[in-house]
């Protein structure tokens, strides 16, 4: 089954903020971060139900190299990415996006 991918504007902003932060730390690191997130999203698209629900139909997949989670829901053949957040951020930040 092919799922439509929807990345909410807030999640895009999360990704862009982290990208810029990593780029400031070291040139090219932001691109590495982006590739890691894209890999996670690709895996989610292939099998969105591989990750268990952690809160009210929200699932989370984590990146391998960076301490970030991709928070998403699966609804009506759509994968909706709610947030791309650092593991130490307050969980209420993504919970407010449901």
DRENPA-3360 file (N, C-alpha, C; in nm, 2 decimals, always signed):
BEGIN
1 = XXXXXXXX = +0.08/-0.12/+0.00/+0.00/+0.00/+0.00/+0.09/+0.12/+0.00 ~ +0.05/+0.22/-0.08/+0.13/+0.34/-0.09/+0.06/+0.45/+0.00 ~ +0.13/+0.50/+0.09/+0.08/+0.61/+0.18/+0.12/+0.74/+0.13 ~ +0.03/+0.84/+0.14/+0.06/+0.97/+0.11/+0.14/+1.03/+0.23 ~ +0.25/+1.10/+0.20/+0.32/+1.16/+0.31/+0.29/+1.31/+0.32 ~ +0.25/+1.35/+0.44/+0.22/+1.49/+0.47/+0.31/+1.53/+0.58 ~ +0.40/+1.63/+0.56/+0.48/+1.69/+0.66/+0.43/+1.82/+0.70 ~ +0.38/+1.83/+0.82/+0.31/+1.95/+0.87/+0.42/+2.06/+0.87;
9 = XXXXXXXX = +0.37/+2.19/+0.86/+0.46/+2.30/+0.86/+0.55/+2.31/+0.98 ~ +0.49/+2.27/+1.10/+0.57/+2.28/+1.22/+0.68/+2.18/+1.22 ~ +0.66/+2.06/+1.16/+0.77/+1.96/+1.15/+0.88/+2.01/+1.05 ~ +0.83/+2.08/+0.94/+0.93/+2.13/+0.85/+1.02/+2.24/+0.92 ~ +0.95/+2.32/+1.00/+1.03/+2.42/+1.08/+1.12/+2.36/+1.18 ~ +1.08/+2.25/+1.24/+1.17/+2.17/+1.33/+1.30/+2.13/+1.26 ~ +1.27/+2.07/+1.14/+1.38/+2.02/+1.06/+1.48/+2.13/+1.01 ~ +1.42/+2.24/+0.97/+1.50/+2.35/+0.92/+1.58/+2.41/+1.04;
17 = XXXXXXXX = +1.52/+2.43/+1.15/+1.60/+2.48/+1.27/+1.71/+2.39/+1.31 ~ +1.69/+2.26/+1.31/+1.80/+2.17/+1.35/+1.90/+2.17/+1.24 ~ +1.86/+2.17/+1.12/+1.96/+2.17/+1.01/+2.05/+2.29/+1.02 ~ +2.00/+2.41/+1.04/+2.08/+2.53/+1.06/+2.17/+2.52/+1.18 ~ +2.12/+2.47/+1.29/+2.20/+2.45/+1.41/+2.32/+2.36/+1.38 ~ +2.29/+2.25/+1.32/+2.40/+2.16/+1.29/+2.50/+2.22/+1.19 ~ +2.45/+2.29/+1.10/+2.54/+2.36/+1.00/+2.64/+2.46/+1.07 ~ +2.58/+2.53/+1.17/+2.67/+2.62/+1.24/+2.77/+2.55/+1.32;
25 = XXXXXXXX = +2.74/+2.43/+1.37/+2.84/+2.35/+1.45/+2.96/+2.31/+1.36 ~ +2.92/+2.26/+1.24/+3.03/+2.22/+1.14/+2.96/+2.21/+1.00 ~ +3.03/+2.27/+0.91/+2.98/+2.27/+0.77/+2.96/+2.13/+0.72 ~ +2.84/+2.11/+0.67/+2.81/+1.97/+0.62/+2.73/+1.89/+0.72 ~ +2.74/+1.92/+0.85/+2.67/+1.84/+0.95/+2.52/+1.85/+0.93 ~ +2.47/+1.96/+0.89/+2.33/+1.98/+0.87/+2.28/+1.89/+0.76 ~ +2.36/+1.88/+0.66/+2.32/+1.79/+0.55/+2.32/+1.64/+0.59 ~ +2.41/+1.60/+0.68/+2.41/+1.47/+0.74/+2.29/+1.44/+0.82;
33 = XXXXXXXX = +2.25/+1.54/+0.90/+2.13/+1.54/+0.98/+2.01/+1.52/+0.89 ~ +2.00/+1.60/+0.78/+1.88/+1.59/+0.69/+1.88/+1.45/+0.63 ~ +1.99/+1.40/+0.59/+1.99/+1.26/+0.53/+1.94/+1.16/+0.63 ~ +1.98/+1.17/+0.75/+1.93/+1.08/+0.86/+1.78/+1.08/+0.87 ~ +1.73/+1.20/+0.87/+1.58/+1.22/+0.89/+1.51/+1.17/+0.76 ~ +1.57/+1.19/+0.65/+1.51/+1.14/+0.52/+1.50/+0.99/+0.52 ~ +1.61/+0.93/+0.58/+1.62/+0.78/+0.58/+1.51/+0.73/+0.67 ~ +1.48/+0.79/+0.79/+1.38/+0.75/+0.88/+1.24/+0.76/+0.81;
41 = XXXXXXXX = +1.22/+0.87/+0.74/+1.09/+0.90/+0.68/+1.07/+0.79/+0.57 ~ +1.17/+0.76/+0.49/+1.16/+0.66/+0.39/+1.12/+0.52/+0.45 ~ +1.18/+0.49/+0.56/+1.15/+0.36/+0.63/+1.00/+0.36/+0.68 ~ +0.96/+0.48/+0.73/+0.82/+0.49/+0.78/+0.73/+0.47/+0.66 ~ +0.76/+0.53/+0.55/+0.67/+0.51/+0.43/+0.66/+0.37/+0.39 ~ +0.77/+0.29/+0.40/+0.77/+0.15/+0.36/+0.68/+0.07/+0.46 ~ +0.69/+0.10/+0.59/+0.61/+0.02/+0.69/+0.58/+0.12/+0.81 ~ +0.47/+0.19/+0.80/+0.44/+0.29/+0.90/+0.40/+0.23/+1.03;
49 = XXXXXXXX = +0.36/+0.10/+1.03/+0.31/+0.04/+1.16/+0.42/-0.03/+1.24 ~ +0.55/-0.02/+1.19/+0.66/-0.09/+1.26/+0.68/-0.03/+1.39 ~ +0.65/+0.09/+1.41/+0.68/+0.16/+1.54/+0.55/+0.16/+1.62 ~ +0.56/+0.13/+1.75/+0.44/+0.13/+1.84/+0.39/+0.27/+1.87 ~ +0.26/+0.27/+1.90/+0.20/+0.40/+1.94/+0.26/+0.44/+2.08 ~ +0.29/+0.57/+2.09/+0.35/+0.61/+2.22/+0.25/+0.70/+2.29 ~ +0.16/+0.76/+2.21/+0.06/+0.85/+2.27/-0.05/+0.89/+2.17 ~ -0.17/+0.85/+2.20/-0.29/+0.89/+2.12/-0.27/+0.87/+1.97;
57 = XXXXXXXX = -0.24/+0.75/+1.93/-0.21/+0.72/+1.78/-0.09/+0.78/+1.73 ~ +0.00/+0.84/+1.81/+0.12/+0.90/+1.76/+0.23/+0.79/+1.78 ~ +0.31/+0.78/+1.67/+0.42/+0.68/+1.67/+0.55/+0.76/+1.66 ~ +0.66/+0.70/+1.70/+0.79/+0.77/+1.69/+0.90/+0.68/+1.63 ~ +0.98/+0.73/+1.54/+1.10/+0.66/+1.49/+1.21/+0.75/+1.52 ~ +1.33/+0.69/+1.56/+1.44/+0.78/+1.60/+1.55/+0.76/+1.49 ~ +1.63/+0.87/+1.48/+1.74/+0.87/+1.38/+1.85/+0.79/+1.45 ~ +1.94/+0.74/+1.36/+2.05/+0.66/+1.42/+2.17/+0.75/+1.47;
65 = XXXXXXXX = +2.20/+0.85/+1.40/+2.32/+0.93/+1.43/+2.30/+1.05/+1.53 ~ +2.18/+1.10/+1.51/+2.14/+1.22/+1.59/+2.03/+1.19/+1.69 ~ +2.03/+1.26/+1.80/+1.92/+1.22/+1.90/+1.79/+1.29/+1.87 ~ +1.73/+1.25/+1.76/+1.60/+1.31/+1.72/+1.50/+1.20/+1.69 ~ +1.38/+1.24/+1.72/+1.27/+1.15/+1.69/+1.18/+1.21/+1.58 ~ +1.12/+1.13/+1.50/+1.02/+1.17/+1.40/+0.89/+1.12/+1.45 ~ +0.80/+1.21/+1.49/+0.67/+1.18/+1.54/+0.56/+1.19/+1.43 ~ +0.48/+1.08/+1.42/+0.39/+1.08/+1.31/+0.26/+1.00/+1.35;
73 = XXXXXXXX = +0.16/+1.02/+1.27/+0.03/+0.94/+1.28/+0.01/+0.88/+1.14 ~ -0.07/+0.78/+1.14/-0.12/+0.71/+1.02/-0.27/+0.72/+1.02 ~ -0.32/+0.79/+0.92/-0.47/+0.81/+0.91/-0.51/+0.80/+0.77 ~ -0.61/+0.71/+0.74/-0.67/+0.70/+0.60/-0.57/+0.70/+0.49 ~ -0.47/+0.61/+0.50/-0.37/+0.60/+0.40/-0.28/+0.72/+0.38 ~ -0.27/+0.79/+0.49/-0.18/+0.91/+0.50/-0.09/+0.90/+0.62 ~ +0.04/+0.93/+0.60/+0.14/+0.94/+0.71/+0.15/+1.09/+0.73 ~ +0.12/+1.14/+0.85/+0.13/+1.28/+0.88/+0.24/+1.30/+0.99;
81 = XXXXXXXX = +0.35/+1.36/+0.94/+0.46/+1.39/+1.03/+0.43/+1.52/+1.11 ~ +0.42/+1.50/+1.24/+0.38/+1.61/+1.33/+0.50/+1.69/+1.38 ~ +0.62/+1.62/+1.40/+0.73/+1.69/+1.46/+0.86/+1.61/+1.43 ~ +0.97/+1.68/+1.43/+1.10/+1.63/+1.42/+1.18/+1.69/+1.54 ~ +1.19/+1.62/+1.65/+1.24/+1.69/+1.77/+1.35/+1.61/+1.84 ~ +1.44/+1.69/+1.90/+1.55/+1.64/+1.98/+1.49/+1.56/+2.10 ~ +1.55/+1.45/+2.13/+1.51/+1.36/+2.24/+1.49/+1.43/+2.37 ~ +1.56/+1.53/+2.40/+1.55/+1.60/+2.53/+1.45/+1.72/+2.54;
89 = XXXXXXXX = +1.38/+1.74/+2.43/+1.28/+1.85/+2.43/+1.16/+1.80/+2.51 ~ +1.09/+1.90/+2.56/+0.97/+1.87/+2.64/+0.87/+1.80/+2.55 ~ +0.82/+1.69/+2.59/+0.72/+1.61/+2.51/+0.59/+1.69/+2.48 ~ +0.56/+1.78/+2.57/+0.44/+1.86/+2.55/+0.44/+1.94/+2.42 ~ +0.56/+1.97/+2.37/+0.58/+2.05/+2.25/+0.52/+1.97/+2.13 ~ +0.54/+1.84/+2.12/+0.48/+1.77/+2.01/+0.34/+1.72/+2.04 ~ +0.31/+1.70/+2.17/+0.18/+1.66/+2.21/+0.07/+1.77/+2.17 ~ +0.12/+1.89/+2.18/+0.03/+2.00/+2.15/-0.01/+2.01/+2.00;
97 = XX = +0.06/+1.93/+1.92/+0.04/+1.93/+1.77/-0.06/+1.83/+1.72 ~ -0.11/+1.75/+1.81/-0.20/+1.64/+1.78/-0.33/+1.70/+1.73;
% end
